[in-house]
Every structure is written in structure tokens, then in C-alpha cells.
Amino acid sequence: MTVGSSCMLADRARSSARVRLERIDQHCFIAYGSSGEYLVDLREMSCECPDFRYRCGPGDIPCKHLIAALRENNQWDAYLAGLQRGPAS
């Protein structure tokens, strides 16, 4: 992970603390943020927010809503470990 990516991840992780979540099921949440509410799906590792749709893709830094849902589901540490390992060969 590059220094720029690490800084972006840290910023989004800090922002994720302000996201309020409502659990829909084991893998899905509604995330309430400052600019709207979005469906977050941990099975698909996706979010309906504009940040995710236009800036995030496979292997990219997740949006603050996805980070908040990963934390709520106790999956954030495993996700970070996967980022640090890099793509599977």
C-alpha cells in the first residue's frame, strides 16, 4: 500500500466513526451519513454511496460507510490484514 493510500485509508477510517448504521441482516446495513443514507453489502463489499460508485473498485480503499459496516461486523481487522498482504497470487 502506498503512503497516499495509507493516508486516505486513515482519513476514511476516522470519518467512519461518524456513520450511523442500521443492520438489515447478517451482511447488509443502511448507513446514515452527512449526505444521505446508503445500502452497504458486506457479501459484495459494496456501498451505494457516490464515493464508492465513482472512486472505489476491487482492491481500492473502501468508503467510510463500508469501513463502518466492517467494524460493526467485527471484520475490519481481517480486512486490513488482507490489504497489507496485497492481492492474492
HELIX and SHEET records of a PDB file:
HELIX    1   1 VAL A    3  SER A   16  1                                  14    
HELIX    2   2 PRO A   50  ARG A   55  1                                   6    
HELIX    3   3 LYS A   64  GLU A   72  1                                   9    
HELIX    4   4 TRP A   76  ARG A   85  1                                  10    
SHEET    1   A 4 ARG A  20  ARG A  23  0                                        
SHEET    2   A 4 CYS A  28  GLY A  33 -1                                        
SHEET    3   A 4 GLY A  36  ASP A  41 -1                                        
SHEET    4   A 4 SER A  46  CYS A  47 -1                                        
END                                                                             
